[in-house]
């Protein structure tokens, strides 16, 4: 189901933001002139089952923390080429933060609770959706845990 249609059916406030197509959450934040702290990304992981991890755009999913939070034996990132079979109504690589719409659980980084609104990729790379974090939690009922880590700066050879 298209995310905008789902949110409209639920009667929650949301805003659709069209921007040039981007393929990372950080690039989407730049294209929208939004704070990277407000933009979140969904990452599909395989634990004992498939789970959508939702973290701030400027972070990575901490797989060790996810494994502990889910009490799973092993946690792996799902390869991007496999996303289309899990999100058939989305452009390849787009992972909305609503695992429940795809018969999956969601786990959200606890730092997002500090944000009044979150912005995330919709079903297409040139579309973002902004909504209230509290509405997201009420609809999705995700597990909340500390599951992200800030990216390490990349050394550039000179």
Steps between C-alpha positions, in 0.01 A plus 500: 500500500626846419613672821307821425179303451556311824559819701196670344287196586624522860405868522841626612673819396780456250671704236636368171823659385602447139869543424754387244550123525764405755626163614614562856321659792776755541472606135123527541550729801724725289252500209218605735716749693405306812700426811662155491377456857138514377547265204489129575568193295361152498746212478385144445673248720465127546493382860288200592257670260511804272492831689509862386751698707433877505793728583604862444637568151847586626549169683553130431297216645698341782441131428634389839254732676213375280592139576491575872176702479325222307668219694587347162770245426631689198420824319596577142439788261285397205672564167350782298430266206261302726292803605263494202348167606432636850375844387332428163314832485820703553776604265805275542691603812217699660423367849212678676503489881168314513597135528145415608372579149725222371431244777817588689580651837677833537763608748574870546804672643409662831657833398209559262263545795661842547378613157152650466491404131679244287555508125563184301507351153160410365449243228716693251848652519371847410236505771530555872233504765504707818277403787484530877718248678223429752257414217761271349541316831126472552450348154811282480547406868871434448740361752717790624866447588843653456592346162706759312854624503641814344698439186873520529660772287660365185871570456578640157845435353681815397 
